[in-house]
Amino acid sequence: MRRMTAADMLDAWERACSLGAARRSLELLSGAWPEEARERLAALSIGARDARLLTLREWFFGTRIVGQVDCPRCGERMETSFAVEDVRAPQAAPAADLHVVADGTAVWFRLPDSTDLDWLEQRRNELSGDAAGARRRLLERCIEKVEGELSERGEEEVVSRMSELDTQANLSLALACSACGHRWSAPFDIAEFLWHEVQAWARRMLREVHVLASAYGWSEREILSMSATRRAIYLEMAQS
């Protein structure tokens, strides 16, 4: 992995803007892991992908994650804050041949990856509002061999085994509302969260480039090559 510069991240953001969610994440990962083929990154399990996105997030934005969430009971908006390490799950390398006996039926499968998520995104209209149908289609793509008839209970066992093998892909935050005391669990999607952060950062960075280029005549690359500290000082002087 290489540490992405401001220019690297801005380039990756621009390329990703017109892409779907799965491909956006791959674009960010390609910027941070340019030595790896795009196909190899796309074949990472969702948990392995998310582990890398956490690393990228930590290296570019820092170790602390701060967000906002609404209480599902009273609607109170509250801030949540945690360290990247708090949501980093152990990554056990699964065997190449994943096999389970589910409700008496032998099933061989692979873990879902970015190509599967992209496949689902391409069929968003077809599967709109049918979460169960989307889940089943995803499972069908990942099942490689079945000896016998796979029951609904067997499918649940396969899904459960997938979750056990790829824990990073199924993160939940334990939350408590300070206003009403309600406690609940909320999923945390690092891919979506990081993209929102990158979006906000990129727009802020372009505004800074505009101000400094207008004030001093510097090029975008010259401005982006500065440290954040120097850029902030110049920005303060340009706006005073």
C-alpha angles and dihedrals in degrees: 000000000000125000106249117232123219089261091050092051093045090052092048091048092052092050092047099048095088095042133094121256097268094049092044090060091049090051091055092046092049089056091053097039103035091155092067123078116249089237091057092050090048090053093057113111113254090253092051089047092050091049088058092046089054090052091048090048092050094049096046105034104020140256098290123080118200124184144151130243135179120233108244091216106046102009094238112158110228137179121239124195132183142150123261089240090058090068099036109113125203110268112219113188105237121222117262090241108054112194135170137167103231117190089335095312123111111232131183116197146157129226119263115261139183093280089060093049090048090050090054092047090055087057097045094123093047093050098035110145093002104105093161091051092049091049092050093048089051091050091049090055092052099046108092102178138006127191104202133351116323111220127205089256089050090053090054090052091052091049090048091051091049090054091050091053096044104036095157089067093062107050123162130183121221105226136183127193114232091203103052103008095239114156124205144147122248127190117246115212108192092188093059094038094050093048091054089050092049091048093053093043093049094051091047091048093051090052090052091049090050093052095046095042090051092047101042107015093239121153123247092251092051091052095045092049091062121096115258089247095055092043091053092051093049089047091053091050093046091053097043 
